[in-house]
Amino acid sequence: MPDYSNPSTPLTARNYAWSATAARPPRNGAVETQKIDGSYSPPPGATVGTLRDGLRHTFAAQWGLPVSEVTIVSYTIREK
């Protein structure tokens, strides 16, 4: 079974399902988190790190924040 905790692990299947929770910087003293689920069809050469970077961009776009302010707290990946 692939090590999906390693950002260098290649994503070789055609499709993946993922679930991720991200945190944004504290507002009013509280850290906010959000969980989203989705699917991913990796381009050639994609790795777990590629997917995680994409997740950060997705959360940043939803929150209107720079990508650098988004932290992926947890994620799961499975082949479809």
N, C-alpha and C positions, 0 to 999 in steps of 0.2 A: 504494500500500500504506500502511495506517495506521502512524503512528509510535507503537508501543506502549511506547517509552521515555518518552513524555510523559504525565504523570499526567492531563492535561486531555483527552486523546484520547477521544472518545466511543466506546463499545462498541455498535455498531449491528447486529451480527449476532445471530441467535437464540441460538446456542450457541458456546462457546469451549472449547478444551482448553488447559490450562496446566500448567506445570511450574515449581516454585519451590524454591530452597534458602534456608534461613534459618539465622542464627547466634544462639546464646544467649550470655549473659555467661560469661566464663571461670569454670570450676570447677577447682580444683586446678591452676591455671596454663594450662589448655588451653581453647581456644574449641571448642565443639561445634557442628556443623552437621547439618542433616537436609534431605533432599530429598523432596518429595512431588509427586504428579501428581494432577490432577483435572479436572473440567469445571465450567462456569459458564454459567448462563442469566441474562444481565443484566436487571435491572428497567429500566423506562424511565428515561432520563437517566443511566444508569451510565457511568462513565469508567474508564480504566485505574487511576486513583487509588482508585476504589471497590473494584475487584478487589484491588489491593495491600493496602488496609486490611483486607479480608476475609481475605487470606492471613496477615497478621500476627496477626489474632484466632485463626485456626485453629491456627497454631503455638503461640501463647500458651496456648490451651486444652489442647493436647496436653502441653505442658511444665509446666503449672501455674504460669505466670509472668504478671506484668502485661504487657500489650501493649507498653508503653513499653520493655521490655527485649528485645524481639525485633527483629532487623534482617533485612530481606530482602536477601540477598546477590546473588541473581540470579533472573531469572524469564523465561519465554518464554510467549507467548500466540499461539494460532492459531485461526482460524475453523474450526469443524467443518463 
